[in-house]
């Protein structure tokens, strides 16, 4: 794929002792239609939450290629919001 909009490589996430994502890989091309399908508990919501910076992955790469800087700033903003919330 030439123009990549989303890149996910070796994505891993666990909750306590349960591995939810075990090395997920995919790319979404710019302007393409992509469906994230799977059975209940397959990790679809976890992938979306990681891509939207609402959840931190345990390993691997999850990037929005055209807006990598925006994702960095969103992650920093979420961290500052968590610290501010914890201080109350």
N, C-alpha and C positions, 0 to 999 in steps of 0.2 A: 504494500500500500504506500503510495507516494505521500499524499497529504494526510497525515495522521492527526485526528482531533483528540482522541483519547488513547492512552497507552497504559496497559496493565501487564506487568511482568512479575511472575513468581510471587504473587500477592498472598500473604499469610495473615490469618487472624485467629486467635483462640480466646475463648471465654472460660476462665478457670482451667479445667483440664480437658475441655472439649475443643478440638480443632474444627473451626467452621470453614475457613478458607485454607486450602492446602496447595499453594503454588498455582494460583489462577493466572492464565495468560490470555490476553486478547488485545486487538487493536480495532479502533473504529475510525474509518476514513472520514475526512472532512466532507460534509454534505450527504453522507450515507444514512441509511435507516438501519438501526441496530436493535435487536430484541434480546433482552437478558432473560432467559427462560430457565426454569428448574423447579424441582419439586419443593414442597414445604421443607424449610430448614436447610436448603442447599446453600444459602449465603448470599442470595440476591440483594436483600436489604442491607446487609453488611457492606457489600461492594458499593452500593449507591451512597451509603453513609460515609464510607472512606473517600470516595470521589468528591463528595460535597464537603469534606473536611469536618464532618460531625463526629467521626470516629477515627482513631489513629490505628494504622495497620501495625502488625508485629514485624513484618518483613516484606520485602519486595518493593515494587515501584507502581505508583498510581498517579498518572499525570494527565492534565489537560494541556496538550502541547501548545496551542496558541495562547493560552492564558496562564502559563506556569507562574509568572510573577504574581498574578492575582491570587492564585491558590496559596502562595507563600504568605502574602499579606493577610488572607483570610485566616490561615492557621495562627498567625501571630495575634490577630484580633481575638480569636476564640480563646487563646491562652490568657490574654489580658482580661477578657470578660470573666473567665473562670476564677482568676485571682481576685478580681473585684467582688465577685459573688461570694467567694470563700471568706473574704474579710468582714462580711456582715454578721 
